[in-house]
Structures are given as structure tokens and as C-alpha cells.
Amino acid sequence: MGRTIAIAGGGIVGRVLAVALASQSHLNVRLIAGPHPAADERASALAASARRMLARLGVWQAVAVEAEPMRGMVITDSAEGDLVRPEVLTFEGETDGHPFAHMVPNETLFRALKARCAALGIEEHAETVTFYDEDAQGVVVELSGGGRITADVLIAADGRHSKVRQIAGIGVVEKDYGQCGIAGTVSHELEHNGIATQHFLPAGPFAMLPLTGRRSSIVWTERPEFAADIARMDPMLAGFEVERVFGLSLGRITVEKPLQVYPLRSSVARDFAAGRVALAGDAGHVIHPLAGQGLNLGLRDAAVLAECLIEAARIGEDPAAGLPRYVKRRRADTVQMALVTDGLNALFSKRSSLLRAARSVALGLVEERDKLKSLFMREAAGLEGELPRLMRGEAI
Ligand SMILES: Cc1cc2nc3c(=O)[nH]c(=O)nc-3n(C[C@H](O)[C@H](O)[C@H](O)COP(=O)(O)OP(=O)(O)OC[C@H]3O[C@@H](n4cnc5c(N)ncnc54)[C@H](O)[C@@H]3O)c2cc1C
């Protein structure tokens, strides 16, 4: 009998891990997918490293037609009521001959992953994990339908409110931003030319991110009361609000469907593994969406985790022996990204004009230095630091 990895959570991170394990090794994979996800109108900025991984796993091919390359980014910083938005930083170009990121609708990626899981014959349970127990031999996972699964390792990819993390007794360091992210798709009269725009406004950042055609995905950070009003608003009126805040640089804007609201908080688990359980994706860390890095971090977890579990199994070890190596490789990167996004949000959401002047000077220094800019681009492309093999486009 081969070794078995159970994965709790059939979101994007859980499914990418399932595909990585099933396509790169002989490990048995059991996916406990949880409830069918609600409609997700968001799109994600997938870094170049994530694209390489999805291509290696045979998923990118199904996503590519709906993926829009990001060719550049414009960052502005303005005070309340400013009519002109001063550009403080601009990026344009490619890293290693490819766009530094692609915008991909979450639904498209989810559907492609579900199809790839089915094609690989991954055993999937449309149930939730209600409890688990472990001993030296393995872990027994109890399911909401009354069944049980035995496995060598259980991965918690069950999202920000992770039940598995709670059963494992792993605490989190949390912060409520008192902000909401308003997300959805808009269409506009003019071409975006692959350029993403991020306006740093006093209530928080507003991002207009290029999708295929004359469409963009917005992520708009606002106070919760205002966000709730926007979500209730008729899409036509919501379109006027988007124009008021974003401006008319893309011509008239139409909101395609009612906008969705996500309360924003950060949360980082105090540990990423306990015994035979490891955390991946939002179960381990939730960060502010302003840098578009939450899912990218989760995909890096999946790439490193697959490598550690497969390497342990290949040399005849219990796969659980790979978990401490996973924690060692992921901890610093995650904490660093959580601190950077937290710091940027705090720095840019302040109304002080003195602070705004200091920000302009600091970003102006980056703007004038090509080396620093190309370092920023490589960071955004997920190409800095020690890359797991899948993110280098290699097999495990
Ligand atoms: C407005 C907004 C914009 C964002 N934009 C970006 C971006 O551009 N780029 C980026 O990289 N990131 C972005 N993010 C972050 C990104 O969306 C998340 O990090 C990512 O979706 C997390 O995926 P996940 O699979 O870890 O968790 P989830 O998507 O939450 O999936 C968890 C899964 O677990 C299942 N589940 C729950 N409980 C159980 C249980 N007990 N047993 C079994 N299964 C269970 C659920 O049904 C679900 O399917 C954004 C976030 C927000 C809020």
C-alpha cells in the first residue's frame, strides 16, 4: 500500500497541491473539497512563477485564453478630492522575456483545476472535515457525511477560518483593518494596454487590473459602511461611483455585475505544521490584497509542500518527515510579505500631507533607479529568493 496525503479544502490552493502530488508522484491523494464555493467575481494577479508552475502541472493551457498579461503598472498617490492623480511610480516591461504577471479570473482557474483533478483520477469528497486524530502510524480524518479517511499526512487548505488549524490547536496573530475590499469586473470604453493602475487614496488603495478585452478587475479598499452601500447599489449607479473615484482615463465605465465585498484582515498562523498536519494557503496566512500576493503565497506553499512530501516519500521516509522542512522554507517569506503589505497599507492610508510628501520622495527615488525598479518587477514576478522546482518550470 502506498502512502496517502489527505487535503482538506478544494479551493485553488488545495487543488493545485492535489494536482502537483498526483501528477509528480505515486502518492495517493484524497481531496476533501468542502462545500461548493459561492460565485467568485474576483480575478487574481498570478506572478510569472505561478504561471510556470501551472504550465508544468498542465493547467495553464486551459487558463491562457482568459489570462491577460500585465505589461506595466502605474502607482499614484493623492489626497481626498484631488482631481489630478500624480504618478509616483511606473513600471513597464518584462522579466526573463515574459510578463511579470497575468490577470486570471478566479472562476476560470478554479474550473481548469477541477477538470485537471478529474483527469488525474483524484478521489474527491464533497464533504467537510469535522475532526481528526493522529498517532505514530497516521491520521484518521472524520468527514461530515459520517465516513473516515486514513492518511499519512493531512493538509489544511481549508481557508481563513480553517477548521483543521483549530483542531490542531494552532493559534493565529490577527489584525482587523477596519476596511473592506470591493471587488468585481468593469468594462470601459478605452484600451488598458495591459497597464494596471493603483491609486493610493486616503480610505485605502484602488486597483484597476487589466482583463481580456476592454475589461478590468477592480479591488477597491473602503470603509465597511461605504462598501456595504456600494454592494447594495444598482450596477449602473455603482459604475458612476467607480468613475468618480477612478476617473475617466479609461473612458466611461460600466459595472458588469453587482460588486462583492470582502472584510479585510490579516492573520498569520503561529506555526505552519503540528504533528502530521501542515497549513497551506489562507489557512496559514491571510494578507491585505493591495499587492495581489495572497494566492501567490499559497501557490508557493503548494509548490514547496509537494516537493517536501514527495522527496520524503522517495527516500522511503514517512511523508510527515518532510513537514519540518516545509515550515523552515516557508515561514520567513510569509511573515515578510505579511509585514510588507501591512506596512504599505498603514503608510498609504494616512491622510497626513507631510507623510504624503515623504512617500512621494521615497517612491521618486525608486522611480529614478532602474536597478531598484527591476528588483521590484522580479519581486512582483515571484522570481526572487529560493524558488521551488515547480516554480522554475521543472518537474519534482
Ligand atoms: C478582494 C481580494 C482580492 C484578491 N486578489 C488577489 C490577487 O490579485 N492575487 C493574489 O495572489 N491573491 C489575491 N487575493 C487573495 C486570494 O484570493 C486568497 O489568498 C486565495 O483565494 C486563498 O485560496 P485558498 O485555496 O487558500 O482558500 P479558499 O479559497 O478560502 O478555499 C478554502 C476551501 O476550503 C473549503 N473548506 C472550508 N472548510 C472546510 C472543511 N472543514 N473541510 C474541508 N474543506 C473546507 C472551502 O469550501 C473552500 O473551497 C485577494 C483576496 C481578496 C479578498
PDBQT file of the ligand as one rigid body, heavy atoms in Angstrom, charges set to zero:
ROOT
HETATM    1  C1  LIG A 401     -10.597  41.311  -2.732  1.00  0.00    +0.000 C 
HETATM    2  C2  LIG A 401      -9.445  40.326  -2.817  1.00  0.00    +0.000 A 
HETATM    3  C3  LIG A 401      -8.600  40.320  -3.935  1.00  0.00    +0.000 A 
HETATM    4  C4  LIG A 401      -7.524  39.428  -4.019  1.00  0.00    +0.000 A 
HETATM    5  N1  LIG A 401      -6.684  39.482  -5.104  1.00  0.00    +0.000 NA
HETATM    6  C5  LIG A 401      -5.603  38.665  -5.155  1.00  0.00    +0.000 A 
HETATM    7  C6  LIG A 401      -4.656  38.743  -6.248  1.00  0.00    +0.000 A 
HETATM    8  O1  LIG A 401      -4.807  39.523  -7.190  1.00  0.00    +0.000 OA
HETATM    9  N2  LIG A 401      -3.570  37.899  -6.251  1.00  0.00    +0.000 N 
HETATM   10  C7  LIG A 401      -3.365  37.024  -5.231  1.00  0.00    +0.000 A 
HETATM   11  O2  LIG A 401      -2.342  36.321  -5.245  1.00  0.00    +0.000 OA
HETATM   12  N3  LIG A 401      -4.245  36.921  -4.179  1.00  0.00    +0.000 NA
HETATM   13  C8  LIG A 401      -5.339  37.713  -4.121  1.00  0.00    +0.000 A 
HETATM   14  N4  LIG A 401      -6.230  37.611  -3.073  1.00  0.00    +0.000 N 
HETATM   15  C9  LIG A 401      -6.046  36.555  -2.057  1.00  0.00    +0.000 C 
HETATM   16  C10 LIG A 401      -6.622  35.217  -2.552  1.00  0.00    +0.000 C 
HETATM   17  O3  LIG A 401      -7.930  35.398  -3.057  1.00  0.00    +0.000 OA
HETATM   18  C11 LIG A 401      -6.638  34.152  -1.452  1.00  0.00    +0.000 C 
HETATM   19  O4  LIG A 401      -5.352  34.134  -0.852  1.00  0.00    +0.000 OA
HETATM   20  C12 LIG A 401      -6.943  32.762  -2.038  1.00  0.00    +0.000 C 
HETATM   21  O5  LIG A 401      -8.203  32.749  -2.660  1.00  0.00    +0.000 OA
HETATM   22  C13 LIG A 401      -6.906  31.689  -0.947  1.00  0.00    +0.000 C 
HETATM   23  O6  LIG A 401      -7.144  30.424  -1.527  1.00  0.00    +0.000 OA
HETATM   24  P1  LIG A 401      -7.275  29.136  -0.574  1.00  0.00    +0.000 P 
HETATM   25  O7  LIG A 401      -7.463  27.982  -1.514  1.00  0.00    +0.000 OA
HETATM   26  O8  LIG A 401      -6.137  29.091   0.385  1.00  0.00    +0.000 OA
HETATM   27  O9  LIG A 401      -8.581  29.383   0.311  1.00  0.00    +0.000 OA
HETATM   28  P2  LIG A 401     -10.132  29.403  -0.090  1.00  0.00    +0.000 P 
HETATM   29  O10 LIG A 401     -10.330  29.947  -1.448  1.00  0.00    +0.000 OA
HETATM   30  O11 LIG A 401     -10.817  30.074   1.047  1.00  0.00    +0.000 OA
HETATM   31  O12 LIG A 401     -10.543  27.859  -0.155  1.00  0.00    +0.000 OA
HETATM   32  C14 LIG A 401     -10.784  27.098   1.009  1.00  0.00    +0.000 C 
HETATM   33  C15 LIG A 401     -11.625  25.893   0.636  1.00  0.00    +0.000 C 
HETATM   34  O13 LIG A 401     -11.791  25.069   1.800  1.00  0.00    +0.000 OA
HETATM   35  C16 LIG A 401     -13.124  24.609   1.864  1.00  0.00    +0.000 C 
HETATM   36  N5  LIG A 401     -13.429  24.271   3.275  1.00  0.00    +0.000 N 
HETATM   37  C17 LIG A 401     -13.795  25.113   4.267  1.00  0.00    +0.000 A 
HETATM   38  N6  LIG A 401     -13.952  24.431   5.430  1.00  0.00    +0.000 NA
HETATM   39  C18 LIG A 401     -13.660  23.134   5.173  1.00  0.00    +0.000 A 
HETATM   40  C19 LIG A 401     -13.617  21.949   5.956  1.00  0.00    +0.000 A 
HETATM   41  N7  LIG A 401     -13.895  21.944   7.274  1.00  0.00    +0.000 N 
HETATM   42  N8  LIG A 401     -13.261  20.775   5.353  1.00  0.00    +0.000 NA
HETATM   43  C20 LIG A 401     -12.944  20.753   4.029  1.00  0.00    +0.000 A 
HETATM   44  N9  LIG A 401     -12.966  21.856   3.245  1.00  0.00    +0.000 NA
HETATM   45  C21 LIG A 401     -13.314  23.035   3.809  1.00  0.00    +0.000 A 
HETATM   46  C22 LIG A 401     -13.953  25.731   1.281  1.00  0.00    +0.000 C 
HETATM   47  O14 LIG A 401     -15.180  25.245   0.773  1.00  0.00    +0.000 OA
HETATM   48  C23 LIG A 401     -13.032  26.227   0.154  1.00  0.00    +0.000 C 
HETATM   49  O15 LIG A 401     -13.270  25.532  -1.052  1.00  0.00    +0.000 OA
HETATM   50  C24 LIG A 401      -7.303  38.504  -2.964  1.00  0.00    +0.000 A 
HETATM   51  C25 LIG A 401      -8.162  38.498  -1.844  1.00  0.00    +0.000 A 
HETATM   52  C26 LIG A 401      -9.209  39.403  -1.762  1.00  0.00    +0.000 A 
HETATM   53  C27 LIG A 401     -10.112  39.379  -0.529  1.00  0.00    +0.000 C 
ENDROOT
TORSDOF 0
